[in-house]
Amino acid sequence: MARVLVTGSADGLGLMAAQLLADDGHAVTLHARSAERARDALRAVPAAEGVVVGDLSSIRQTRQVAEQAEASGRFDAVIHNAAVGYREPRRIATEDGLAHVFAVNVLAPYLLTALLAPPDRLVYLSSGMHRGGDPDLSDAQWRDRRWVGAQAYADSKLFDTLLAFGVARHWPHVRSNAVEPGWVPTRMGGRGAPDDLSQGHRTQAWLAVSPDPAAAVTGGYFYHLRPRDPAPVTRDGAAQDALLEHCAELSGVRFPG
């Protein structure tokens, strides 16, 4: 049995992954952004070990999520699932003055990675759209550019993949991988999404707990249980380190590399 934290597990793929893991006998800790959604998540996964609560668009609340999680003990795996989508309007996170998409999709998984005791396995949710992402960090908060939601999302998923591979490089003792779940018909993906919803959550759960040698790797990028080539820039150590440094400057929390 493994202890697994799944962020963004009140609905969608996060909830589905949590349900699968709990049904297989693992000790799952859920995450929701509010107390109301936490109650909904626990009703959906009554076998869950617990739930941590906090809005990941806020650095302050993300720190609180980390504190709640740490108080329950070390996790064997963390699935960084929480995200907002490509249809996000231009929005600035009120507390920290950051682009909402970047705060939730990139800075929150960075912070939780840096603040939690390193688990054995880390899984970061990416997207096929990351291949159209721009690794330039000079205006990552979209203060000077005309807002394009799809591009902001693609950038964030490129950054998530850079984060996964940067962690794998700096922490060789941790298996850190990225997952492309497919464009599936969740609330984020929309009803017309063409990929198989029944497959969208399985790879991240498999990477988090499976004894399968194919899952016991690090620095991998997976789609439906199989390796897939990511954008070449994600393998660039300088690009990985630039993102880690950018997140450290924004949050005041350095990556313990």
Phi and psi in degrees as a GROMACS rama.xvg file:
@    title "Ramachandran Plot"
@    xaxis  label "Phi"
@    yaxis  label "Psi"
@TYPE xy
-112.323  149.338  ALA-2
-94.1958  122.444  ARG-3
-129.953  130.71  VAL-4
-100.558  129.823  LEU-5
-120.813  112.374  VAL-6
-78.5803  153.674  THR-7
60.5964  44.2883  GLY-8
-107.453  24.2405  SER-9
-83.6992  -18.2193  ALA-10
-161.443  -178.932  ASP-11
61.5275  -148.987  GLY-12
-65.0717  -32.4018  LEU-13
-63.269  -44.0593  GLY-14
-64.428  -42.2102  LEU-15
-63.4115  -41.2765  MET-16
-64.5677  -42.367  ALA-17
-62.383  -42.9024  ALA-18
-62.3739  -43.355  GLN-19
-61.5524  -45.4449  LEU-20
-65.4785  -43.1458  LEU-21
-64.6503  -40.7439  ALA-22
-63.2366  -28.0704  ASP-23
-87.1146  5.8488  ASP-24
92.5138  10.1962  GLY-25
-86.2061  154.662  HIS-26
-88.3417  105.629  ALA-27
-105.028  132.163  VAL-28
-107.056  125.824  THR-29
-88.2314  167.155  LEU-30
-138.364  139.256  HIS-31
-141.429  155.564  ALA-32
-84.3217  -11.0587  ARG-33
-145.489  163.618  SER-34
-63.3571  -37.7824  ALA-35
-62.7931  -46.0264  GLU-36
-69.5362  -28.3616  ARG-37
-64.3424  -41.0878  ALA-38
-63.2458  -40.8369  ARG-39
-62.8883  -42.3232  ASP-40
-63.1649  -42.8555  ALA-41
-67.2483  -32.9298  LEU-42
-66.1769  -35.3017  ARG-43
-75.8738  -30.4474  ALA-44
-128.389  73.9188  VAL-45
-64.5277  -18.6639  PRO-46
-83.1213  -2.00812  ALA-47
-60.8188  147.155  ALA-48
-71.8912  -29.9502  GLU-49
176.798  -175.153  GLY-50
-144.85  137.387  VAL-51
-106.615  147.013  VAL-52
-125.843  132.782  VAL-53
169.814  147.442  GLY-54
-85.2261  114.725  ASP-55
-76.5856  -0.0916469  LEU-56
-79.3259  -8.71462  SER-57
-110.433  126.434  SER-58
-60.3901  -42.8714  ILE-59
-59.5674  -47.3759  ARG-60
-72.6827  -31.1546  GLN-61
-64.8754  -38.7651  THR-62
-60.7742  -40.0523  ARG-63
-65.3786  -38.1727  GLN-64
-60.0045  -44.6078  VAL-65
-61.6821  -40.8259  ALA-66
-64.1155  -43.4349  GLU-67
-61.3721  -44.2256  GLN-68
-65.4584  -44.3325  ALA-69
-62.5959  -33.5963  GLU-70
-64.0871  -23.5702  ALA-71
-87.8699  -7.2449  SER-72
109.919  169.343  GLY-73
-68.9476  142.338  ARG-74
-96.3635  148.25  PHE-75
-79.2119  -28.7355  ASP-76
-151.868  149.344  ALA-77
-129.168  128.193  VAL-78
-104.537  113.136  ILE-79
-87.5114  87.4275  HIS-80
-100.037  -30.3058  ASN-81
-56.6523  135.337  ALA-82
-165.674  159.054  ALA-83
-114.181  157.431  VAL-84
-99.423  -173.27  GLY-85
-75.0154  -12.8605  TYR-86
-93.4172  9.46518  ARG-87
-60.3895  128.511  GLU-88
-72.0144  164.874  PRO-89
-64.3837  120.001  ARG-90
-145.528  137.365  ARG-91
-105.545  127.927  ILE-92
-63.5804  120.611  ALA-93
-62.4319  -36.6379  THR-94
-71.549  -36.4847  GLU-95
-119.202  -3.33625  ASP-96
68.342  28.0222  GLY-97
-106.965  155.293  LEU-98
-61.117  130.772  ALA-99
-56.407  -43.9956  HIS-100
-60.6043  -44.3983  VAL-101
-67.1719  -42.4602  PHE-102
-59.9407  -47.0001  ALA-103
-77.3546  -47.7574  VAL-104
-79.7484  -26.7155  ASN-105
-119.956  -56.0616  VAL-106
-67.5012  -37.3461  LEU-107
-63.0887  -49.1919  ALA-108
-63.4924  -33.0363  PRO-109
-60.6248  -50.1423  TYR-110
-61.3753  -45.6586  LEU-111
-65.0257  -36.0092  LEU-112
-63.502  -43.6203  THR-113
-71.7373  -31.0862  ALA-114
-92.8864  -27.64  LEU-115
-84.6975  151.157  LEU-116
-58.9357  133.298  ALA-117
-56.8618  125.762  PRO-118
-82.5901  179.91  PRO-119
-73.8694  -32.0732  ASP-120
-137.979  141.053  ARG-121
-128.002  136.225  LEU-122
-129.269  126.543  VAL-123
-115.306  131.688  TYR-124
-83.0039  118.916  LEU-125
-107.106  -154.834  SER-126
-162.952  152.668  SER-127
-59.2071  -24.347  GLY-128
-67.2848  -12.8467  MET-129
-61.8272  -23.661  HIS-130
-66.737  -19.2728  ARG-131
-98.9223  8.52622  GLY-132
-77.4849  157.893  GLY-133
-111.674  120.665  ASP-134
-78.0428  -1.70804  PRO-135
-66.4106  123.147  ASP-136
-97.3471  2.97825  LEU-137
-66.3376  -27.0767  SER-138
-136.949  49.5162  ASP-139
-63.9314  -19.4888  ALA-140
-95.5492  5.59128  GLN-141
57.7176  39.7911  TRP-142
-81.8378  -28.6586  ARG-143
-109.067  -22.8886  ASP-144
-88.0759  156.414  ARG-145
-69.3406  131.954  ARG-146
-67.1431  129.409  TRP-147
-132.49  105.274  VAL-148
-58.8355  -42.1045  GLY-149
-63.7866  -37.6618  ALA-150
-70.3809  -39.646  GLN-151
-61.6061  -39.4675  ALA-152
-67.4162  -45.5329  TYR-153
-59.0944  -43.5356  ALA-154
-58.8426  -44.6285  ASP-155
-63.1047  -36.4788  SER-156
-76.2153  -29.6388  LYS-157
-64.2421  -43.9408  LEU-158
-62.8343  -38.3716  PHE-159
-61.5808  -39.0403  ASP-160
-69.777  -40.7808  THR-161
-58.8957  -40.9526  LEU-162
-62.3198  -47.3986  LEU-163
-58.2095  -44.2296  ALA-164
-76.8224  -32.4859  PHE-165
-64.3812  -42.3993  GLY-166
-63.3706  -42.4378  VAL-167
-59.5365  -38.5595  ALA-168
-72.5098  -40.8011  ARG-169
-82.825  -26.0038  HIS-170
-119.363  76.6166  TRP-171
-64.2869  -15.2972  PRO-172
-82.877  -6.41043  HIS-173
-113.896  137.093  VAL-174
-88.4525  107.5  ARG-175
-118.295  119.625  SER-176
-136.107  162.272  ASN-177
-117.239  149.084  ALA-178
-128.565  134.516  VAL-179
-101.459  103.88  GLU-180
-77.5016  -11.2466  PRO-181
93.8961  164.357  GLY-182
-87.4172  94.4326  TRP-183
-111.02  154.938  VAL-184
-78.9189  65.8545  PRO-185
-94.5149  -178.755  THR-186
-59.2036  -38.1116  ARG-187
-70.7318  -45.7127  MET-188
-74.4738  -25.2015  GLY-189
91.1147  154.904  GLY-190
-65.3962  -25.312  ARG-191
-88.1713  4.88504  GLY-192
-60.9625  136.197  ALA-193
-88.8976  -14.7251  PRO-194
-81.4711  167.619  ASP-195
-80.1124  110.968  ASP-196
-60.6635  -33.857  LEU-197
-66.7614  -14.6808  SER-198
-103.43  -10.418  GLN-199
-66.238  -22.4359  GLY-200
-109.609  -8.02867  HIS-201
-75.7111  -36.1576  ARG-202
-66.4163  -41.6557  THR-203
-66.8969  -37.3779  GLN-204
-65.9516  -41.3607  ALA-205
-61.5932  -46.5242  TRP-206
-65.0744  -28.0357  LEU-207
-75.3259  -30.9451  ALA-208
-136.318  -15.3093  VAL-209
-70.7598  139.929  SER-210
-81.2223  -3.91677  PRO-211
-53.5882  126.564  ASP-212
-55.3918  -28.9656  PRO-213
-67.5019  -21.2827  ALA-214
-94.8905  -11.8952  ALA-215
-90.7584  55.2295  ALA-216
-127.561  174.051  VAL-217
-141.309  153.248  THR-218
70.4834  27.686  GLY-219
-102.567  159.916  GLY-220
-126.818  123.71  TYR-221
-125.942  149.244  PHE-222
-138.566  118.567  TYR-223
50.4  53.9903  HIS-224
72.5713  4.61437  LEU-225
-123.07  145.063  ARG-226
-63.6453  146.962  PRO-227
-142.214  148.454  ARG-228
-75.9347  127.421  ASP-229
-85.9936  177.245  PRO-230
-57.2948  134.731  ALA-231
-54.4603  -34.3624  PRO-232
-63.6368  -22.4963  VAL-233
-67.2142  -16.4194  THR-234
-90.4214  0.396616  ARG-235
-82.3136  111.793  ASP-236
-59.9927  -34.9111  GLY-237
-66.4189  -40.0438  ALA-238
-66.5461  -39.0054  ALA-239
-61.424  -47.3822  GLN-240
-68.9375  -32.6383  ASP-241
-63.2114  -39.8798  ALA-242
-66.6851  -44.7578  LEU-243
-59.1531  -41.5715  LEU-244
-68.0463  -40.5791  GLU-245
-61.0688  -44.8673  HIS-246
-66.5711  -36.2235  CYS-247
-64.1886  -41.7285  ALA-248
-65.7791  -40.1632  GLU-249
-68.6035  -39.256  LEU-250
-96.7575  -20.6304  SER-251
77.3155  11.2049  GLY-252
-120.61  117.611  VAL-253
-84.675  144.928  ARG-254
-69.747  127.249  PHE-255
-80.2249  68.566  PRO-256
